Amino acid sequence: MGVLTTILLTLLIFGLLVLIHETGHYIAARAFRIGVREFSIGFGPKLYQKKGKYNLFSIRAIPMGGYVSMIGETEEVEDEAEKSIAFRSKPIWQRLIVALSGSIMNILAGLIVLAILVASQKSYATTTIGAFTEDAVSNYQGLEVGDKIIKLNGKNIDSANDLFFLLQIDGIEPLDVTVLRDGEKKSFSIQFNTISASGVLLASPDFKVQSVQRTFGRAISEIYHQSISNVKMIYRLIGETLKGRFGIEGVSGPIGIGEVVGEAKASSTPVRSLSSLFVTIALNLGIFNLLPIPMLDGGMIMFLIYEAIFRRRVPEKVEAAITMFFMVILILFAIFIAFKDTINLFS
């Protein structure tokens, strides 16, 4: 029963995010009077379909994805009645908004849930050192209790999220730490201890930070800074993954995420843990989809930018060939990740 609940929760999270994503594309397309043939949640055989006033709505058997099929999106339109509502007949700025809207909706959904989570906290972690752990080394290199950390390697630190994320990622090398102590700025070069997590080398924070009680002003400040911090964090993690720092173990598909969903469900605060996971997946999905890879929204944006610069679209056969190539690559990669996650599940 527990496994079934985990599967259903995973499908619910993915289904909801796909619905949000495709609704973004759909609303933008309808706002610019672009004809839509079908709004589908899932791929493969149809399980359910309904003809709406303007287009077909359907639910398909494979729930990991969806699409909004627009008139003239990939094919040339011959019907005179459809030419005025074809995707390619619209100005480039409108097509760019349609391409961006799915990812924007995912990011907004993630940030809204994050804001609710942050606003419901009773206290907030600061960037001020409250105590050192028993195996601490940074206190012997200049840091003291009461120091407010304001920069790491020259990057501003506005939240505890920023602090611990950047420390773990960048602290494997000596880290330039700037603190505010008694109203004065002081800088130190700190070499933190490191740990290996799933084959990835990370720095180990050796101090705890002070907390402050929630006030209205503090809640607003935390919502703002944590929203920015989470977006930057996802962007950085995707970049580090693409550069190979985390290896293939740093990439998970629906099966791997399902395992994390099960862990969140079994935690002492399942609703909060699942909501936090929703935020992470929503931001990942939104930002990853903007990468300039054909088959993703970023691929369409890349082709549109080419069209805007050179005043002509990429030749249809070239665009189709590039898209097909990357579709095969992504499908093979998805199969490989699913196989890897399945092996890890039973190991």
Residue pairs with C-beta under 8 A, 6 or more apart in sequence:
2 262
2 265
3 262
5 265
6 258
6 261
6 262
6 265
7 258
9 261
9 265
9 274
10 254
10 257
10 258
10 261
11 63
13 261
13 274
13 277
13 278
13 281
14 63
14 64
14 254
14 281
15 41
15 63
17 106
17 109
17 278
17 281
17 282
17 285
18 41
18 42
18 63
18 64
18 65
18 66
19 41
19 66
20 105
20 106
20 109
20 282
21 66
21 102
21 103
21 105
21 106
21 285
21 286
21 289
22 39
22 40
22 41
22 66
22 67
22 68
22 102
23 105
24 101
24 102
24 103
24 104
24 105
24 106
25 68
25 98
25 99
25 101
25 102
26 36
26 39
26 68
27 101
28 97
28 98
28 101
29 36
29 68
29 70
29 87
29 98
30 36
30 54
32 90
32 94
32 97
32 98
33 84
33 85
34 70
34 71
34 85
34 86
34 87
34 90
34 94
34 98
35 54
35 55
35 70
35 71
35 72
35 82
35 85
35 86
35 87
36 54
36 55
36 68
36 69
36 70
36 71
37 55
37 56
37 69
37 70
37 71
38 55
38 56
38 57
38 58
38 67
38 68
38 69
39 55
39 56
39 57
39 58
39 68
39 69
40 57
40 58
40 59
40 60
40 66
40 67
40 68
40 69
41 58
41 59
41 60
41 63
41 66
42 59
42 60
42 61
42 62
42 63
42 64
42 65
42 66
43 60
43 61
43 62
43 64
43 65
43 66
43 67
44 60
44 61
44 62
45 60
45 61
46 58
46 59
46 60
46 61
47 58
47 59
47 60
47 61
48 58
48 59
49 56
49 57
49 58
49 59
50 56
50 57
50 58
51 57
64 254
70 87
70 98
71 77
71 82
71 85
71 86
71 87
72 82
72 83
72 85
72 86
72 87
72 88
72 89
73 87
73 88
74 320
76 316
77 83
77 86
77 88
77 89
83 89
87 95
87 98
88 95
88 313
92 304
92 307
92 308
95 300
95 304
96 301
96 304
99 297
99 300
99 301
99 304
100 290
100 297
100 301
102 286
102 289
102 297
103 285
103 286
103 287
103 289
103 290
103 297
104 286
105 286
106 282
106 283
106 285
106 286
106 289
107 231
107 282
107 283
107 286
107 287
109 282
110 230
110 278
110 279
110 280
110 281
110 282
110 283
110 286
111 227
111 230
111 231
111 279
111 283
113 275
113 278
113 279
113 282
114 223
114 226
114 227
114 230
114 279
115 223
115 227
116 275
117 272
117 275
117 276
117 279
118 124
118 219
118 222
118 223
118 226
119 219
119 223
121 214
121 219
121 222
122 213
122 214
123 211
123 212
123 213
123 214
124 160
124 211
124 212
124 214
124 218
124 219
124 222
125 160
125 209
125 210
125 211
126 148
126 160
126 209
126 210
126 211
126 212
127 148
127 149
127 150
127 157
127 158
127 159
127 160
127 162
127 163
127 209
128 146
128 147
128 148
128 149
128 209
128 210
129 143
129 144
129 145
129 146
129 147
129 148
129 149
129 207
129 208
129 209
129 210
130 145
130 207
130 208
130 209
130 210
130 211
131 145
131 207
131 208
132 138
132 139
132 143
132 145
132 206
132 207
132 208
133 206
133 207
133 208
135 193
135 206
136 206
136 207
137 190
137 191
137 192
137 193
137 206
138 177
138 190
138 192
138 206
138 207
139 206
139 207
141 188
141 189
141 190
141 191
142 177
142 186
142 188
142 190
143 177
143 179
143 188
143 190
143 207
144 181
146 181
147 179
147 180
147 181
147 186
148 179
148 180
148 181
149 157
149 163
149 177
149 178
149 179
150 156
150 157
150 178
150 179
150 180
150 185
151 157
151 176
151 177
151 178
152 162
152 163
152 166
152 167
152 170
152 171
152 175
152 176
152 177
152 178
153 166
153 170
153 175
153 176
154 176
155 162
155 166
156 162
157 163
157 166
158 225
158 228
158 229
159 222
159 225
159 226
159 229
160 209
161 225
161 226
161 229
161 230
161 233
162 225
162 229
162 232
163 209
164 205
165 229
165 233
165 236
167 175
167 192
167 203
167 205
168 202
168 203
168 204
168 205
169 202
169 203
169 236
169 240
170 203
171 190
171 192
171 194
171 202
171 203
171 205
172 192
172 194
172 201
172 202
172 203
173 191
174 189
174 190
174 191
175 189
175 190
175 191
175 192
175 203
176 187
176 188
176 189
177 187
177 188
177 189
177 190
178 185
178 186
178 187
179 185
179 186
179 187
179 188
192 203
192 204
192 205
192 206
193 203
193 204
193 206
194 201
194 202
194 203
194 204
195 201
195 202
195 203
195 204
196 202
198 249
198 250
199 247
199 249
200 245
200 246
200 247
200 249
200 250
212 218
230 279
230 283
231 283
231 287
234 280
234 283
234 284
234 287
235 287
237 246
237 250
238 284
238 287
238 288
238 291
240 246
240 250
241 250
241 251
248 337
248 340
251 337
252 260
252 337
252 341
253 334
253 337
253 338
253 341
254 338
254 341
255 338
255 341
255 342
255 345
256 337
256 340
256 341
256 344
256 345
257 281
259 341
259 344
259 345
260 277
261 274
261 277
263 273
264 270
264 273
264 274
264 276
264 277
265 273
265 274
267 273
288 296
289 296
289 297
289 298
290 296
290 297
290 298
290 301
291 298
292 298
292 299
292 301
292 302
293 299
293 326
293 330
294 302
294 303
294 319
294 322
294 323
294 325
294 326
294 327
295 323
295 326
295 327
295 330
299 323
299 326
303 313
303 314
303 319
306 313
306 314
307 313
307 314
313 319
314 322
